[in-house]
Amino acid sequence: MTLKTILAEVANDGDKLAELTPRQIVERLDEHIIGQTKAKRAVAVALRNRSRRRKLDESLREEIYPKNIIMIGPTGVGKTEIARRLSKLCGAPFLKVEATKYTEVGYVGRDVESMVRDLAMGALNLVKAEFREQVKDKAAEKAEEIILDAILPPIFHKKESELNPEEKERQQSYKESREKFREKLKKGILNEQEIEIDIPKQTPQTGMPMLQVFGAGNMEEMDNQIQNLLGDLMPKKSGKRKVKVSDAQKILLEAEAEKLIDSDKIQTEAVRRVEEMGIIFLDEIDKIAGREGRQGADVSREGVQRDLLPIVEGSTVNTKLGPIKTDHILFIAAGAFHMTKPSDLIPELQGRFPIRVELETLTEGDFIKILTTPKSSLTKQYEALLATEGVKLEYTEDGIAEIAKLAFQMNEKNENIGARRLNTIMEKLLEDTSFEAPDLPEDKKHVVINETYVSSKLKGIIEDKDLSRFIL
């Protein structure tokens, strides 16, 4: 398989998941997230539109910009979870960041352009991983030969046609021995044996010339430029090291795969992925929404919004992979907006997020579904964790209903933290069992979580208002 063919396959792999229909995307999200159909549909359509755009004529394609989404809803209803599952689902460069980590240019902290640089590095790692997957068989073969050479070095370093009859006989015996060692290597029999191999390493170079960096807009960009220059100035050298065969396989597989990588073409594909398919999930956007008359710590919030404008609208950002255009990066923002409202954002930024989706507050019925329906629900997680200690958890319908009821009540009485309340309730409910699990006798290793069990563990805390405020 040629490098060109491999790169074509890597590019196709990046586009495969984008071919999911909106209905299929929603179905995938339904496996992990309960409710919030409006938000799921909005995200699904936005993803599908990206795949539709790539099929258009180039002149029209450039005119179609992504419709950015802003999700509004209280904490714990699924905004961040949608982003997390989306990142695994879409197969595109994806970055989740908190708006609160950025500061206005001129203040100490990260500038907003760094999110594009982070997305670019994520895309590079994604493409490299896909490329390594394509060449892993070839790299494994080369790594295997290097290990066999270390275990059983070649006895002749000339062509077989140049060997005399006696040497040919010895060479044949050597080949047979080598094949026996190959079988042992594949079966893992040699894993603990130590061998000496060459491992590439960075060595500092003395007498380094003075560096002068021009054109850095901020300290982070200057740091990136210096790192790139240092990387070029410090050549890679090999150092011999003794390692176990099992470790040598991993090290050499990585090194051989790296040799097969054409850095320039990998970078070109990574840049294409970012510009055509990149997604940035901007969480906690409500925290940079300022209200009139606010002072102090809020003084730079409007500045952060103004710095975001050109990135969201479309600009060029310098990264380690070269300049990247942000025109077609999809931005999905989310915020609780319990202290502010979307209209507190500056009008220009509001206009950059034309699609608004309001997420619904979770009901008691939703809590029951959250506890039972998803593939990795909380109940299944605790069941699996305690099973490692030989403890079997059995949930009854009335037990699940009681947990959901208590979680809903606590959200009503105290701060509404959505589904995160279930984490608190479940942890407190199973605290004693988790602590005593390794020491429980066999006849007590079957624990039934029913209404009576839940009430006995949590009733006292629930009834004591002061206590419940601190514990649940």
N, C-alpha and C positions, 0 to 999 in steps of 0.2 A: 504493500500500500504506500503510495507516494505521499509526500508532505502536503501537496496540493489537495489530494483526495481527502486526507485526514482533516485538513482545515475546512474543506467543504462540508464534511460530516459534522464537525463541531458547530459550524454556522447553522446547519439544519437542526441540530439538537437544540440549539437555543430558540428556534422558532416553533418546535413541536408543540409545547404546552400552550403556546399562544393560540393554537388552533382549537382549543376547547371552546365549545359554544357557551353562551351566557348561562343557559340552563345547567350545563355540566359543571361550570364554575360554582354556581350556587349550591348544587348538590354536594360538591366536594367540601364547601364551607359548612354546609349543614351537618356534616359528619362530626364537626368539632364545636360549632357555635349554635346556640339555641336562639330562635327568633331573629329579630333584626333583618327581616326580609328586604326592606327598602334599601338599607345600606349594602346588603349583599348584591342586590340587583344593580345598584349604581356602580359598584366596583366591577361587577361582571361585564357590564356594557362598556365601561371604560377600557377594560382589558381587550375585549373583542374588537373595539374600534381601532386599537393599535394594529391588530392583525389585518383588519379591513384596509387600513391606510397603506400598508406595505404592498398591497395588491394593485394599487392605483398607478396611473401614469405619473412619472416623476414630476412633471410640471404642476399637477394638481396636488400631489402628495405633499409638496413643500408648503402648500397653503393651508393644509389641515392641521390644526394644533390640538393638543390634548385638552379635554375639558376637565380641569382640575376639580377635585371634590373636597368639600369640608363636611366632616361628620360632627354633629352636635348631640351631646347626651351626657348624662351624669356618669360619674366614675363607676367602673365595674360592670358596665352593660355590654361590653364586647368590642369597643373601638380598637384597642390595641391588639386584641386577640385576632380580629379580622386582618390586621396588618401582618401579624406574625404568621398566620396560616397562609396568607396571600404570598408572602415571601417564599414559602416552601412550594407553593402551587404554581406560580407563574414562570419559574425557570429563567427569569430576567434579572438583571442587576437590580438589587433592592437594598434600600437603606432606611432604617428607622432611626430617627433622631428626635431629641426633645428640643423644642424651640428655646427653652430656658437656658440652654448651654451656650447660646450665642450672645455676643454683645455688639453694640454699635461700633463701627470703625473708629479707632481713637481710644477705645477703652481696652483694658486688659482682659483678655479672653479670646475665644475662638470667633473668627469672622464667618459670615454665612457662606462664603465661597468654599470653605473647608468641607461642607457637606457634599459638594460635587466632587472634590478630590477624594473623599472617602468612598463615594459611590464608584469612582473610577478604579480605585484599588480593589474594591469588592468585585467589580466586573473582571479585572485582570485575574484574580484568584479563581473566579468561576470558570473562565475560559481555559486557564491553565489546568484546572482539575479535569475538565472535559477532555482536553487534549491528552493529558496523562492517561486517562481511561482508554483512549483510542490506541495509544502506543504501549500500553502496559505489557502486552504479550511479547512485543519485540524487545522492550527494555528488560523484561524478566529473563529472556533467553540470553541476552548479553551479560546480565548480572550473574546468571548461572555459570556461564563460561569463565568469568573472572574468578568466581569462588572455586571452581574445579581446578583452575590454573594454580590457585593458592594452595589447594590441598595436594594436588598431583601435578607439579610443574612439567611442561613439555620437555621431552628428552632430546628432541632434535628441533633446530630452528631453520630447516631448509625444506624445499619442496620434496614431496614423496618420490618424484621421478628422479631426484638426485641421490636417493639413498641406495646403498649397495644391498645385496640379498640379506646379509646378517642384520643390517640396520632396519630393513623392512620387517624382518621377523620381530625384532624388538619393538618397532613402532606398532605392529599389530597387537602385540601383548599389552602395550601401553593403552591402546584404544579400548581393548576389552576391560582393562582395569578401570579406565575412566568412566565407561558406561555403567560399571557396577557402582562406582561412587555416585554417579548421577541418580541412579535409582534410590540409593540411600538418602541422598540430598532431598529428593522429591517426597520421600516418606517421612522426613523429619528426623531420621536417625542421627544425623550429624549436627543437629541444632546446637548442642552444648559444646561442640568442639571449637577451639579458638584458632583463628587464622589471622594472618597479617595482610592488610589491604591498604591501598592508597586512598586517602579521604581528602577531597578538596577542602581547603580552608583559607580564610582571609588572613594575610599577614600584613601588619602595619609597615609602611614604607618610611624610612628615615630620610631626612633631608628633603622633605616635601616643599615644593615651591609655594610662595605666597599666593593666596587666592583672592581675586577681586570679583565680587558679585554685583551685577547691575540689574536694574529693573525690577527689584522685588517690591511688591506693593505692601507687604507686611512681613512680620517676623516668621510666620509659618511658611510662607512661600520662599523666603530666603533660606530657611532651614531645609526645605525640599531641594533647592538648587545646590546647596552645599553638599547634601547627602549624595546627590547624583554625581557631582564632581569627584567626591571622595571615592565613590564606588568605582569610577573609571580609573582613578589614580592608584588604587590598591589592587594589584593583580592577584588572581587566585593561584595558590600553590598547593601542591599535594603533600600530605604528610602521612607517613606509614603509621599504622596503629593496629594493635591486636584487639580483635572483637570476636564475640561468638558468631557462629555461622548464621543463627537466626537474626541477629542484629545486622550482620553484613548484608543479608538479603534485602532488608529494608533500606539501608543506606545506599547500596549500589543500585537498587531499583529506582530510587529518587534521583540519583546522580545520572544514570543512563537515560532516564526519561527527560531530564533537564537538557542533556546533550542533543536530544531529538527535537527540542523545541526551537523554532525560529522566532526569536524574541520580537522582531519587527512585525511579523505577520500576526503573532498572538496579540500584540498591542493594538494593531489596526482593527482586529476583530473585537477586542475589548472596547475600543472607542466607539465602534459601530453599535455595539450592544447598548452602551450608555446613551448615545444620542438617539437611537431608534426605539429602545425598549426600556430605558431606565425608569425606575419608580422611586420617589422619595416620600416616605411617610413622615410627616411633620406633626409630632405629638405635642400636647400641651400648648397649642397655639393660643389658647385663651389667656395664658399667663403673660403674653407680650401685648395683650390688648389693654391699652391705657384709657382711663376716663379723664375728662377735662378737669383741670384743677389739681391733679395728682402730682406729688412732688417726691423728692428723695430718691429711693431705689428705682422708682418708675421712670426716672428721667430719660433713660436710654431705650425704653421699650419701643417708642415710636421710631427711633433711629434704627432698631433691628428690623422693624417692619419695612422701613424705606430701603434698607440694604437688601431685603428679600425680594423687593419688587423686580429689579432687573433679572435676578436669577429665575424667578417664576415666569416672567414675561418672555425671557429669551436673551441670553448674552453669551459671551465666550469666556471660559474660565481656564486659566493655565494650570495644568496638572502634570504629574510625573509621566503621563502617557502622551503629553502634548496638549494643545488647546482643545477644549470640548465645548460644543454648542449645547445650550440648555433648552433650546426652543421646543424640542419634542419630548422632554422629560415630563413624566406624569407626576404631579404633586397631589398627595392626599393628606389633608390636614385634619386634625381632630382636637376637640377640646370639650371640657365639661360646661364651660360658660355659666357656672353657678354664681360667680361674683361679677362677671361681665357678660356682655352679649356680643354676637357677631358684628353688630353695627358699631361697636367700640373700636373695631379695627379701622385703620385708615381706609377711606373710600377706594383708593387705587388698588389696595391689596384685596379688598372685598371683591372687586371686579375681576380679579385673577382666579377666583374660585366660584365659577358660575353655578356649579351643582351643589346644592345643600341638602343634606339628609339628616333628619332628626331621628335619633335612636330612642327606642321606647324604654321606660322604666320596667325592670323585671318584676313579674308577679310571682305569687306563691307557686302557681302551676309551672312557671318557667324554672323555678328552683328545683322542682321535682324532676323535670326533664334534664336539667344540667347535671343532676346527681346520677342519672341512670342512662341517658341516651348516648352521649359522646363516647368514642372508642377509648379515650383515655380519661374518663370521668373520675372525679375525686374518689368515689366509692371503690372503683376498680383499682385506683392507685394504692389506696390503703390496704385493700385486699391482697394485692401483689406484694407489697412491702412486708406485711406481717406473715405472709405465707413463707417467706424466707426463714422465719423463726419457727415454722411448723404450726402457726396459729391460723385457724380457718375462721374468716368473718362471714357471717350470713346476714344479709339485710332483708327485712320484711317490708311489705308495702306500707304498713302503718308506721314503721320506724323511719323510712325515707320521708313520709309525709310529715312526721313530727319534726325532723331536722329542717325541712323546707319551711314549715310553719314558724319555727323559732327564729330562723335566719331572717324571714320576712318581717317578723315582729320587731326584731332588734334593729332592722333598717328603718322601721317606722318610728321607733322610740328615739333612737340616736341618729347619728349621721348616716345617710344612705350611701353605703359603699358597694352596693350592687352584689354581684356574685362573689366578690372577695370575702363577704361575710361568711360564706360557706366554708372557706378555708379555716377561719377562726373557730367556727362551731365544730367542724370535724376534728380539728387538732385537739380542742379541749375535750371533746367527747371520747376520743381514743387515747388520751394522754396516759392514763393508768395502764391500759392494755399494752401500749407501745413500750412503756417503761418495764413492765413485768414480763413481757413476752419471752425472753430467753430463759426465765426461771419458772415458768408456769408448768405444773404437772400435766401429764397427758390428758387427764379427764377434764381439764379446764381450758384446753386449747381450742375448743369450739365456742366461739362467742356469737351470740344471736343479737343483732342490733334491731330491737323492736321498740315500740312506743314506750314501754315500761323502762327499758334500759336507758333510752334517751332522756326521759323525764328524771330518772334517778341520778343521772350524771350532771344534768344542767338546770334542773328546777330551782335549786337554791340560788344559783347565780342569777337566773332570769328574774326571780321575784325580788331580789335585792337590787334596787335601781342604781344605788351608788356603786355596787360591786360590778354589775353588768356593764356599766359605762366604761370601766377600766379594763375588764377582762374580755368582754365580747363586743 
